[in-house]
Amino acid sequence: MKIHHVGYLAKNIAKTEKKFFELGYEVESPTSYDEIRQINIEFLVNGDYRVELIQPMNEQSPMYPLLKRFKNSPYHFCYEVENLEAAVEELSGKGYTVIQEPEIAPCIEGRKVCFLNNISMGIIELVEI
């Protein structure tokens, strides 16, 4: 599977993006609000690498507990798949557990995504291309 992006938790996107800019990253898509997850998201790129900055907007955001636990840090890889349902089924058979059912991701062009976890791998996201 091809990596689409690395998800990076940020307490404050404006402050965090400045540090990524120092490393040669540029804004691919400006900050937008994901109402479903109550987060701000901004995509940055540096060559072939894409980082998704994720800022929980309140304590009700499902991402807030992760930010409290991990602080500013990468926390998931997102992989591109052609058929989300088939990929989820395949990975489920390999020990991955769905932690967020497939749904639309407004900040990734309205594509369907699904989050899974594996005890040896951690959190991954699949995005249907």
C-alpha positions as CSV (number, residue, x, y, z in Angstrom):
1,M,0.0,0.0,0.0
2,K,1.2,3.5,-0.8
3,I,1.4,6.0,2.1
4,H,-1.0,9.0,1.6
5,H,0.1,10.9,4.7
6,V,1.4,10.8,8.2
7,G,-1.1,12.1,10.8
8,Y,0.5,14.5,13.3
9,L,-1.3,15.8,16.4
10,A,-0.9,19.5,17.1
11,K,-2.0,21.5,20.0
12,N,-1.8,24.6,17.8
13,I,-1.5,24.2,14.0
14,A,-0.2,27.8,13.5
15,K,2.8,27.1,15.8
16,T,3.4,23.6,14.6
17,E,3.3,24.5,10.9
18,K,6.1,27.1,11.4
19,K,8.4,24.3,12.6
20,F,7.5,22.2,9.6
21,F,8.2,25.2,7.3
22,E,11.7,25.4,8.8
23,L,12.2,21.8,7.5
24,G,11.1,22.7,4.0
25,Y,7.4,21.9,4.1
26,E,4.8,24.0,2.3
27,V,1.0,24.2,2.6
28,E,-0.7,21.8,0.2
29,S,-4.3,22.6,1.5
30,P,-5.0,25.3,4.0
31,T,-6.5,24.7,7.4
32,S,-10.1,23.5,7.2
33,Y,-12.6,22.3,9.8
34,D,-13.8,18.7,10.1
35,E,-17.2,19.0,11.8
36,I,-17.5,15.2,12.2
37,R,-14.4,14.9,14.3
38,Q,-14.3,18.5,15.7
39,I,-10.8,19.1,14.4
40,N,-8.9,21.5,12.3
41,I,-6.8,19.8,9.6
42,E,-4.0,21.2,7.4
43,F,-2.0,19.2,4.8
44,L,1.7,20.1,4.3
45,V,4.1,18.6,1.7
46,N,7.8,18.3,1.3
47,G,8.6,16.6,-2.0
48,D,6.8,13.3,-2.0
49,Y,6.0,13.5,1.7
50,R,2.6,14.7,3.1
51,V,1.9,15.5,6.7
52,E,-1.6,16.0,8.1
53,L,-1.6,18.4,11.0
54,I,-4.6,17.7,13.3
55,Q,-5.7,20.0,16.0
56,P,-8.6,19.0,18.2
57,M,-10.9,22.0,18.8
58,N,-12.4,20.9,22.1
59,E,-12.5,18.2,24.7
60,Q,-15.4,16.5,22.9
61,S,-13.2,15.8,19.8
62,P,-12.4,12.1,19.6
63,M,-8.8,13.2,18.9
64,Y,-8.5,15.2,22.2
65,P,-7.6,12.2,24.4
66,L,-4.8,11.3,21.9
67,L,-3.4,14.8,22.1
68,K,-3.5,14.7,25.9
69,R,-1.7,11.4,25.8
70,F,0.9,11.9,23.1
71,K,1.2,15.7,22.9
72,N,2.5,17.1,19.6
73,S,3.6,14.0,17.7
74,P,2.9,11.7,14.7
75,Y,0.3,9.1,15.6
76,H,-0.9,7.4,12.4
77,F,0.1,6.5,8.9
78,C,-2.6,6.7,6.2
79,Y,-2.6,4.3,3.3
80,E,-4.3,4.6,-0.1
81,V,-6.6,1.7,-1.1
82,E,-8.7,1.2,-4.1
83,N,-11.5,-0.7,-2.3
84,L,-12.0,0.3,1.3
85,E,-14.3,-2.5,2.3
86,A,-12.0,-5.2,0.8
87,A,-9.0,-3.7,2.5
88,V,-10.7,-3.5,5.9
89,E,-11.8,-7.1,5.6
90,E,-8.3,-8.2,4.6
91,L,-6.6,-6.3,7.5
92,S,-9.2,-7.6,10.0
93,G,-8.1,-11.1,9.1
94,K,-4.5,-10.0,9.9
95,G,-5.3,-8.9,13.4
96,Y,-6.4,-5.3,12.9
97,T,-9.5,-3.9,14.7
98,V,-11.7,-1.2,13.3
99,I,-11.7,1.7,15.8
100,Q,-13.7,4.1,13.7
101,E,-16.2,2.8,11.1
102,P,-15.8,3.9,7.5
103,E,-17.0,7.4,6.9
104,I,-16.5,10.5,4.7
105,A,-13.5,12.7,5.4
106,P,-14.5,16.2,4.4
107,C,-10.8,17.4,4.4
108,I,-9.6,14.6,2.1
109,E,-11.8,15.6,-0.8
110,G,-14.8,13.8,0.7
111,R,-13.2,10.4,0.3
112,K,-14.1,7.5,2.6
113,V,-11.7,6.6,5.4
114,C,-11.5,4.0,8.1
115,F,-9.2,3.9,11.2
116,L,-7.9,0.6,12.5
117,N,-5.5,-0.5,15.3
118,N,-3.2,-3.4,15.7
119,I,-1.3,-4.1,19.0
120,S,2.0,-4.4,17.1
121,M,1.5,-1.6,14.7
122,G,-0.6,1.1,16.3
123,I,-3.2,3.2,14.5
124,I,-3.5,3.3,10.8
125,E,-5.9,5.0,8.5
126,L,-7.1,3.8,5.1
127,V,-8.3,6.2,2.4
128,E,-10.2,5.1,-0.6
129,I,-8.8,6.6,-3.8
